[in-house]
Amino acid sequence: MEKPTDTVNPGDRLKPNESVEEKVEETAVEYADVTGQIAEVPEYVEVEDENGEKKALHHVEDAEELSDVIRQARVDKDGDRKWW
């Protein structure tokens, strides 16, 4: 029997003992949108730090760092932010 959690969504639970590869395979939420297409929210997102080391950022716990990664991805080689 699964233990009760203190989160509404079981996909919001942290999994500190799993490897990066195991974490990024997890899905936090899967649902059909209004068009019937399946939408998935990953539990962890794999990113590379400035040393080239891979790490898994949790979609809730690490939301601020994930936002920073997304902002960096939208900066061109001159450091100008590009919105598309």
C-alpha positions in Angstrom: 0.0 0.0 0.0 1.3 3.4 -0.9 2.0 5.8 1.9 0.0 9.0 2.1 1.9 12.1 0.9 1.8 15.7 1.9 1.4 16.8 -1.8 -1.8 16.9 -3.8 0.0 15.4 -6.8 2.2 12.3 -6.3 4.5 13.7 -9.1 5.4 16.6 -6.8 7.3 14.3 -4.4 11.1 14.6 -4.4 13.1 11.5 -5.2 16.6 12.2 -3.9 17.9 8.7 -4.2 17.3 8.3 -7.9 19.9 9.0 -10.6 19.5 11.9 -13.0 18.6 9.4 -15.7 15.9 7.9 -13.6 14.5 11.2 -12.5 14.1 12.7 -16.0 12.1 9.6 -17.1 9.3 10.4 -14.5 6.1 12.2 -15.4 4.5 14.5 -12.8 1.2 15.0 -14.6 -0.3 13.5 -17.7 -3.7 14.7 -19.0 -5.7 15.3 -22.1 -6.1 19.0 -23.0 -9.3 20.4 -24.5 -8.3 19.2 -28.0 -7.8 15.6 -26.7 -4.0 15.8 -27.1 -2.0 14.3 -24.3 0.0 16.8 -22.4 2.8 15.7 -20.0 4.6 17.7 -17.3 8.0 16.1 -16.5 8.8 15.6 -12.9 12.4 16.6 -13.4 14.1 18.5 -16.2 17.7 17.6 -17.1 20.1 20.6 -17.4 23.8 21.0 -17.6 25.6 23.3 -15.3 28.5 25.6 -16.3 31.0 22.7 -15.6 29.1 20.4 -18.0 27.8 18.3 -15.2 24.2 17.1 -15.7 21.6 17.5 -13.0 17.9 17.0 -12.6 15.8 20.0 -11.5 12.4 19.3 -9.9 9.5 21.1 -11.6 8.3 22.5 -8.3 11.2 22.5 -5.9 13.7 24.0 -8.4 11.2 26.2 -10.3 13.2 29.4 -9.9 16.4 27.8 -11.2 14.4 26.3 -14.1 13.2 29.8 -14.9 16.8 31.1 -14.9 17.8 28.3 -17.3 15.0 29.2 -19.7 15.9 32.9 -19.6 19.5 32.1 -20.4 18.4 30.0 -23.4 16.7 33.1 -24.8 19.8 35.2 -24.8 21.8 35.6 -28.0 25.6 35.6 -28.3 25.7 39.3 -27.5 23.8 38.9 -24.3 20.6 40.4 -25.7 17.4 38.7 -24.7 15.3 37.5 -27.6 11.7 36.6 -27.3 10.1 34.4 -29.8 
